[in-house]
């Protein structure tokens, strides 16, 4: 059976040499820049507050800062996708394609 394509890319806050990436809030900063790129466009709903896009979410996995980037961003906003991928490459960050599994089935 063929493997399904990965739905997310995990940009890890660790360089290819194993060093932690700095500054420590890099993931929140990157996701903040990308917050305008979201399903349905960047229009905020009345009464909404600043929030991360579901296409680019900062989190921590196994004690490492990570930005989870949905591959849907690549289709909807190719230039935004390129920006995020170039950020990872330019800063020598580890990138893994994978798929988040739900906590409960």
MARPA-839638 format. One record per residue: residue number from 1; residue in three letters; y negated, z negated, x negated of N, C-alpha, C, O in turn. Coordinates in nm, 3 decimals. Example, Ala and Ser with C-alpha at 12.3 -4.5 7.8 and 13.67 -1.06 7.14 Angstrom:
REM residues 2
<pt 1, ala, <0.569, -0.780, -1.319>, <0.450, -0.780, -1.230>, <0.330, -0.780, -1.320>, <0.332, -0.846, -1.424>> <pt 2, ser, <0.225, -0.708, -1.285>, <0.106, -0.714, -1.367>, <-0.003, -0.787, -1.290>, <-0.114, -0.804, -1.341>> 
REM end
This chain:
REM residues 105
<pt 1, unk, <0.117, 0.000, -0.084>, <0.000, 0.000, 0.000>, <-0.124, 0.000, -0.089>, <-0.127, -0.068, -0.192>> <pt 2, unk, <-0.226, 0.075, -0.051>, <-0.350, 0.083, -0.129>, <-0.431, -0.045, -0.112>, <-0.435, -0.104, -0.004>> <pt 3, unk, <-0.496, -0.085, -0.219>, <-0.582, -0.203, -0.216>, <-0.714, -0.165, -0.149>, <-0.769, -0.059, -0.178>> <pt 4, unk, <-0.765, -0.250, -0.059>, <-0.895, -0.222, 0.001>, <-1.005, -0.236, -0.105>, <-0.993, -0.313, -0.200>> <pt 5, unk, <-1.112, -0.159, -0.085>, <-1.225, -0.167, -0.178>, <-1.289, -0.305, -0.168>, <-1.293, -0.367, -0.062>> <pt 6, unk, <-1.339, -0.352, -0.281>, <-1.407, -0.482, -0.284>, <-1.531, -0.477, -0.196>, <-1.601, -0.376, -0.193>> <pt 7, unk, <-1.557, -0.584, -0.125>, <-1.673, -0.591, -0.037>, <-1.789, -0.663, -0.102>, <-1.901, -0.656, -0.051>> <pt 8, unk, <-1.765, -0.733, -0.211>, <-1.872, -0.805, -0.280>, <-1.859, -0.787, -0.430>, <-1.752, -0.759, -0.484>> <pt 9, unk, <-1.973, -0.804, -0.494>, <-1.980, -0.810, -0.639>, <-2.034, -0.948, -0.672>, <-2.134, -0.991, -0.615>> <pt 10, unk, <-1.968, -1.016, -0.764>, <-2.009, -1.150, -0.806>, <-2.075, -1.140, -0.942>, <-2.011, -1.108, -1.042>> <pt 11, unk, <-2.205, -1.168, -0.945>, <-2.278, -1.173, -1.072>, <-2.277, -1.319, -1.115>, <-2.338, -1.404, -1.051>> <pt 12, unk, <-2.208, -1.346, -1.224>, <-2.189, -1.483, -1.270>, <-2.295, -1.519, -1.374>, <-2.334, -1.435, -1.455>> <pt 13, unk, <-2.339, -1.642, -1.370>, <-2.441, -1.690, -1.462>, <-2.386, -1.725, -1.598>, <-2.422, -1.828, -1.656>> <pt 14, unk, <-2.299, -1.640, -1.648>, <-2.237, -1.658, -1.779>, <-2.242, -1.524, -1.850>, <-2.206, -1.421, -1.793>> <pt 15, unk, <-2.286, -1.525, -1.975>, <-2.292, -1.400, -2.051>, <-2.152, -1.361, -2.097>, <-2.057, -1.438, -2.084>> <pt 16, unk, <-2.141, -1.241, -2.152>, <-2.010, -1.194, -2.199>, <-1.958, -1.277, -2.316>, <-1.839, -1.274, -2.346>> <pt 17, unk, <-2.048, -1.353, -2.381>, <-2.004, -1.441, -2.491>, <-1.973, -1.582, -2.443>, <-1.937, -1.668, -2.523>> <pt 18, unk, <-1.987, -1.606, -2.310>, <-1.953, -1.736, -2.254>, <-2.067, -1.835, -2.243>, <-2.045, -1.948, -2.201>> <pt 19, unk, <-2.189, -1.795, -2.280>, <-2.303, -1.886, -2.270>, <-2.358, -1.889, -2.128>, <-2.357, -1.787, -2.058>> <pt 20, unk, <-2.407, -2.005, -2.086>, <-2.471, -2.018, -1.955>, <-2.604, -1.943, -1.958>, <-2.679, -1.953, -2.054>> <pt 21, unk, <-2.632, -1.869, -1.852>, <-2.756, -1.793, -1.844>, <-2.869, -1.885, -1.801>, <-2.850, -1.972, -1.715>> <pt 22, unk, <-2.984, -1.868, -1.860>, <-3.103, -1.947, -1.830>, <-3.215, -1.855, -1.787>, <-3.219, -1.741, -1.833>> <pt 23, unk, <-3.305, -1.898, -1.702>, <-3.328, -2.034, -1.655>, <-3.224, -2.074, -1.551>, <-3.154, -1.990, -1.495>> <pt 24, unk, <-3.216, -2.202, -1.526>, <-3.111, -2.253, -1.438>, <-3.126, -2.208, -1.293>, <-3.029, -2.213, -1.217>> <pt 25, unk, <-3.245, -2.164, -1.252>, <-3.264, -2.119, -1.114>, <-3.263, -1.966, -1.102>, <-3.318, -1.911, -1.007>> <pt 26, unk, <-3.201, -1.898, -1.198>, <-3.200, -1.752, -1.199>, <-3.140, -1.694, -1.071>, <-3.190, -1.594, -1.020>> <pt 27, unk, <-3.035, -1.755, -1.018>, <-2.967, -1.702, -0.900>, <-3.058, -1.707, -0.778>, <-3.065, -1.611, -0.701>> <pt 28, unk, <-3.128, -1.817, -0.760>, <-3.220, -1.831, -0.648>, <-3.337, -1.734, -0.661>, <-3.382, -1.678, -0.561>> <pt 29, unk, <-3.385, -1.714, -0.783>, <-3.495, -1.620, -0.806>, <-3.452, -1.477, -0.773>, <-3.524, -1.404, -0.705>> <pt 30, unk, <-3.334, -1.437, -0.821>, <-3.285, -1.302, -0.795>, <-3.264, -1.281, -0.645>, <-3.306, -1.179, -0.590>> <pt 31, unk, <-3.199, -1.376, -0.580>, <-3.176, -1.363, -0.436>, <-3.308, -1.364, -0.359>, <-3.320, -1.297, -0.256>> <pt 32, unk, <-3.405, -1.439, -0.407>, <-3.536, -1.442, -0.342>, <-3.605, -1.306, -0.348>, <-3.663, -1.262, -0.250>> <pt 33, unk, <-3.597, -1.241, -0.463>, <-3.655, -1.107, -0.478>, <-3.585, -1.010, -0.383>, <-3.649, -0.920, -0.327>> <pt 34, unk, <-3.455, -1.028, -0.365>, <-3.377, -0.936, -0.281>, <-3.379, -0.973, -0.133>, <-3.318, -0.904, -0.052>> <pt 35, unk, <-3.448, -1.080, -0.096>, <-3.443, -1.128, 0.044>, <-3.498, -1.029, 0.145>, <-3.464, -1.036, 0.263>> <pt 36, unk, <-3.583, -0.937, 0.102>, <-3.639, -0.840, 0.195>, <-3.539, -0.731, 0.233>, <-3.557, -0.662, 0.333>> <pt 37, unk, <-3.433, -0.716, 0.154>, <-3.332, -0.615, 0.183>, <-3.220, -0.680, 0.262>, <-3.140, -0.757, 0.208>> <pt 38, unk, <-3.215, -0.649, 0.390>, <-3.119, -0.715, 0.478>, <-3.075, -0.619, 0.587>, <-3.142, -0.520, 0.616>> <pt 39, unk, <-2.961, -0.648, 0.648>, <-2.918, -0.564, 0.761>, <-3.026, -0.561, 0.867>, <-3.081, -0.665, 0.904>> <pt 40, unk, <-3.057, -0.443, 0.916>, <-3.160, -0.429, 1.018>, <-3.299, -0.415, 0.960>, <-3.396, -0.406, 1.036>> <pt 41, unk, <-3.313, -0.413, 0.830>, <-3.444, -0.399, 0.766>, <-3.506, -0.532, 0.733>, <-3.448, -0.637, 0.759>> <pt 42, unk, <-3.624, -0.527, 0.677>, <-3.691, -0.648, 0.629>, <-3.779, -0.716, 0.731>, <-3.848, -0.812, 0.698>> <pt 43, unk, <-3.777, -0.670, 0.855>, <-3.864, -0.730, 0.956>, <-3.815, -0.869, 0.993>, <-3.699, -0.890, 1.026>> <pt 44, unk, <-3.907, -0.963, 0.987>, <-3.873, -1.101, 1.023>, <-3.885, -1.118, 1.174>, <-3.974, -1.062, 1.237>> <pt 45, unk, <-3.795, -1.193, 1.229>, <-3.802, -1.223, 1.372>, <-3.908, -1.329, 1.395>, <-3.936, -1.410, 1.307>> <pt 46, unk, <-3.967, -1.328, 1.514>, <-4.069, -1.427, 1.546>, <-4.011, -1.567, 1.531>, <-3.903, -1.597, 1.581>> <pt 47, unk, <-4.084, -1.652, 1.461>, <-4.040, -1.790, 1.440>, <-3.940, -1.805, 1.326>, <-3.895, -1.916, 1.298>> <pt 48, unk, <-3.906, -1.694, 1.260>, <-3.809, -1.706, 1.151>, <-3.877, -1.759, 1.025>, <-3.999, -1.752, 1.010>> <pt 49, unk, <-3.796, -1.812, 0.939>, <-3.845, -1.868, 0.813>, <-3.792, -1.784, 0.699>, <-3.704, -1.700, 0.718>> <pt 50, unk, <-3.846, -1.806, 0.583>, <-3.797, -1.735, 0.466>, <-3.649, -1.770, 0.448>, <-3.610, -1.886, 0.454>> <pt 51, unk, <-3.569, -1.666, 0.425>, <-3.425, -1.688, 0.408>, <-3.370, -1.579, 0.317>, <-3.429, -1.471, 0.305>> <pt 52, unk, <-3.258, -1.607, 0.253>, <-3.192, -1.508, 0.171>, <-3.130, -1.402, 0.261>, <-3.095, -1.428, 0.376>> <pt 53, unk, <-3.118, -1.283, 0.206>, <-3.048, -1.175, 0.275>, <-2.898, -1.202, 0.270>, <-2.847, -1.259, 0.173>> <pt 54, unk, <-2.828, -1.163, 0.375>, <-2.682, -1.178, 0.373>, <-2.618, -1.082, 0.272>, <-2.499, -1.094, 0.242>> <pt 55, unk, <-2.695, -0.988, 0.221>, <-2.645, -0.894, 0.121>, <-2.657, -0.947, -0.021>, <-2.600, -0.888, -0.113>> <pt 56, unk, <-2.729, -1.057, -0.042>, <-2.750, -1.109, -0.178>, <-2.772, -1.259, -0.168>, <-2.882, -1.305, -0.140>> <pt 57, unk, <-2.666, -1.335, -0.193>, <-2.668, -1.479, -0.167>, <-2.635, -1.557, -0.294>, <-2.534, -1.531, -0.359>> <pt 58, unk, <-2.720, -1.655, -0.330>, <-2.687, -1.739, -0.445>, <-2.590, -1.850, -0.403>, <-2.596, -1.900, -0.291>> <pt 59, unk, <-2.503, -1.886, -0.493>, <-2.408, -1.995, -0.466>, <-2.359, -2.050, -0.600>, <-2.401, -2.004, -0.706>> <pt 60, unk, <-2.271, -2.147, -0.594>, <-2.207, -2.202, -0.713>, <-2.056, -2.194, -0.691>, <-2.006, -2.234, -0.586>> <pt 61, unk, <-1.986, -2.140, -0.790>, <-1.840, -2.129, -0.784>, <-1.783, -2.187, -0.912>, <-1.814, -2.142, -1.022>> <pt 62, unk, <-1.700, -2.288, -0.896>, <-1.639, -2.354, -1.012>, <-1.743, -2.400, -1.113>, <-1.723, -2.391, -1.234>> <pt 63, unk, <-1.855, -2.450, -1.062>, <-1.960, -2.502, -1.148>, <-2.049, -2.398, -1.212>, <-2.133, -2.431, -1.296>> <pt 64, unk, <-2.033, -2.272, -1.175>, <-2.112, -2.162, -1.233>, <-2.200, -2.102, -1.125>, <-2.153, -2.072, -1.015>> <pt 65, unk, <-2.329, -2.083, -1.157>, <-2.419, -2.014, -1.064>, <-2.373, -1.871, -1.050>, <-2.338, -1.805, -1.148>> <pt 66, unk, <-2.373, -1.822, -0.925>, <-2.326, -1.688, -0.894>, <-2.418, -1.630, -0.788>, <-2.466, -1.701, -0.700>> <pt 67, unk, <-2.442, -1.499, -0.796>, <-2.506, -1.428, -0.686>, <-2.400, -1.334, -0.629>, <-2.345, -1.250, -0.700>> <pt 68, unk, <-2.373, -1.349, -0.499>, <-2.276, -1.265, -0.431>, <-2.353, -1.151, -0.367>, <-2.437, -1.173, -0.279>> <pt 69, unk, <-2.324, -1.029, -0.410>, <-2.395, -0.911, -0.362>, <-2.297, -0.827, -0.281>, <-2.192, -0.788, -0.331>> <pt 70, unk, <-2.332, -0.800, -0.156>, <-2.249, -0.717, -0.069>, <-2.260, -0.571, -0.109>, <-2.369, -0.523, -0.142>> <pt 71, unk, <-2.148, -0.501, -0.107>, <-2.151, -0.358, -0.138>, <-2.222, -0.279, -0.029>, <-2.255, -0.162, -0.050>> <pt 72, unk, <-2.247, -0.340, 0.086>, <-2.325, -0.273, 0.191>, <-2.467, -0.243, 0.142>, <-2.529, -0.148, 0.189>> <pt 73, unk, <-2.517, -0.323, 0.049>, <-2.650, -0.300, -0.007>, <-2.656, -0.164, -0.075>, <-2.758, -0.095, -0.068>> <pt 74, unk, <-2.548, -0.125, -0.142>, <-2.544, 0.003, -0.213>, <-2.567, 0.120, -0.118>, <-2.637, 0.215, -0.152>> <pt 75, unk, <-2.507, 0.112, 0.002>, <-2.523, 0.220, 0.100>, <-2.661, 0.219, 0.165>, <-2.722, 0.324, 0.185>> <pt 76, unk, <-2.709, 0.101, 0.197>, <-2.835, 0.088, 0.272>, <-2.959, 0.103, 0.184>, <-3.056, 0.166, 0.225>> <pt 77, unk, <-2.955, 0.047, 0.064>, <-3.072, 0.045, -0.026>, <-3.028, 0.071, -0.170>, <-3.016, -0.022, -0.248>> <pt 78, unk, <-3.002, 0.198, -0.205>, <-2.950, 0.229, -0.338>, <-3.040, 0.180, -0.453>, <-2.988, 0.137, -0.556>> <pt 79, unk, <-3.171, 0.185, -0.436>, <-3.259, 0.140, -0.544>, <-3.251, -0.012, -0.562>, <-3.257, -0.062, -0.675>> <pt 80, unk, <-3.236, -0.086, -0.452>, <-3.220, -0.231, -0.461>, <-3.087, -0.264, -0.530>, <-3.080, -0.354, -0.613>> <pt 81, unk, <-2.981, -0.190, -0.494>, <-2.851, -0.207, -0.559>, <-2.863, -0.185, -0.709>, <-2.814, -0.265, -0.789>> <pt 82, unk, <-2.930, -0.076, -0.748>, <-2.948, -0.047, -0.890>, <-3.025, -0.158, -0.960>, <-2.992, -0.194, -1.073>> <pt 83, unk, <-3.126, -0.212, -0.894>, <-3.204, -0.321, -0.953>, <-3.115, -0.440, -0.987>, <-3.121, -0.494, -1.097>> <pt 84, unk, <-3.032, -0.480, -0.892>, <-2.945, -0.597, -0.912>, <-2.842, -0.570, -1.022>, <-2.818, -0.655, -1.107>> <pt 85, unk, <-2.782, -0.452, -1.018>, <-2.680, -0.419, -1.119>, <-2.742, -0.407, -1.259>, <-2.681, -0.447, -1.358>> <pt 86, unk, <-2.863, -0.351, -1.267>, <-2.931, -0.343, -1.397>, <-2.971, -0.481, -1.446>, <-2.968, -0.507, -1.567>> <pt 87, unk, <-3.010, -0.569, -1.355>, <-3.042, -0.707, -1.394>, <-2.920, -0.769, -1.463>, <-2.932, -0.830, -1.569>> <pt 88, unk, <-2.805, -0.754, -1.400>, <-2.682, -0.812, -1.458>, <-2.651, -0.749, -1.594>, <-2.619, -0.820, -1.690>> <pt 89, unk, <-2.661, -0.617, -1.603>, <-2.631, -0.549, -1.729>, <-2.731, -0.586, -1.837>, <-2.692, -0.615, -1.950>> <pt 90, unk, <-2.859, -0.584, -1.804>, <-2.963, -0.612, -1.903>, <-2.956, -0.754, -1.958>, <-2.997, -0.780, -2.071>> <pt 91, unk, <-2.902, -0.847, -1.877>, <-2.891, -0.986, -1.920>, <-2.750, -1.022, -1.965>, <-2.719, -1.139, -1.987>> <pt 92, unk, <-2.664, -0.920, -1.978>, <-2.528, -0.938, -2.030>, <-2.447, -1.037, -1.947>, <-2.369, -1.116, -2.001>> <pt 93, unk, <-2.466, -1.033, -1.814>, <-2.394, -1.125, -1.726>, <-2.259, -1.067, -1.685>, <-2.243, -0.945, -1.674>> <pt 94, unk, <-2.165, -1.155, -1.664>, <-2.032, -1.113, -1.619>, <-2.039, -1.073, -1.472>, <-2.097, -1.144, -1.390>> <pt 95, unk, <-1.977, -0.959, -1.441>, <-1.977, -0.907, -1.304>, <-1.832, -0.882, -1.263>, <-1.755, -0.821, -1.338>> <pt 96, unk, <-1.797, -0.930, -1.144>, <-1.661, -0.914, -1.094>, <-1.668, -0.859, -0.952>, <-1.743, -0.910, -0.868>> <pt 97, unk, <-1.590, -0.754, -0.926>, <-1.579, -0.704, -0.789>, <-1.465, -0.777, -0.721>, <-1.357, -0.791, -0.778>> <pt 98, unk, <-1.491, -0.825, -0.600>, <-1.389, -0.901, -0.528>, <-1.426, -0.904, -0.380>, <-1.517, -0.834, -0.335>> <pt 99, unk, <-1.354, -0.985, -0.308>, <-1.379, -1.001, -0.165>, <-1.368, -1.148, -0.132>, <-1.267, -1.212, -0.161>> <pt 100, unk, <-1.473, -1.203, -0.071>, <-1.470, -1.343, -0.028>, <-1.367, -1.360, 0.082>, <-1.360, -1.279, 0.174>> <pt 101, unk, <-1.290, -1.463, 0.072>, <-1.193, -1.497, 0.176>, <-1.251, -1.606, 0.265>, <-1.319, -1.696, 0.216>> <pt 102, unk, <-1.226, -1.598, 0.395>, <-1.278, -1.703, 0.483>, <-1.213, -1.837, 0.451>, <-1.100, -1.842, 0.403>> <pt 103, unk, <-1.288, -1.947, 0.478>, <-1.236, -2.079, 0.451>, <-1.117, -2.112, 0.540>, <-1.021, -2.175, 0.496>> <pt 104, unk, <-1.124, -2.068, 0.665>, <-1.014, -2.095, 0.760>, <-0.970, -1.963, 0.822>, <-1.050, -1.872, 0.843>> <pt 105, unk, <-0.844, -1.957, 0.848>, <-0.789, -1.835, 0.912>, <-0.767, -1.859, 1.059>, <-0.722, -1.770, 1.130>> 
REM end
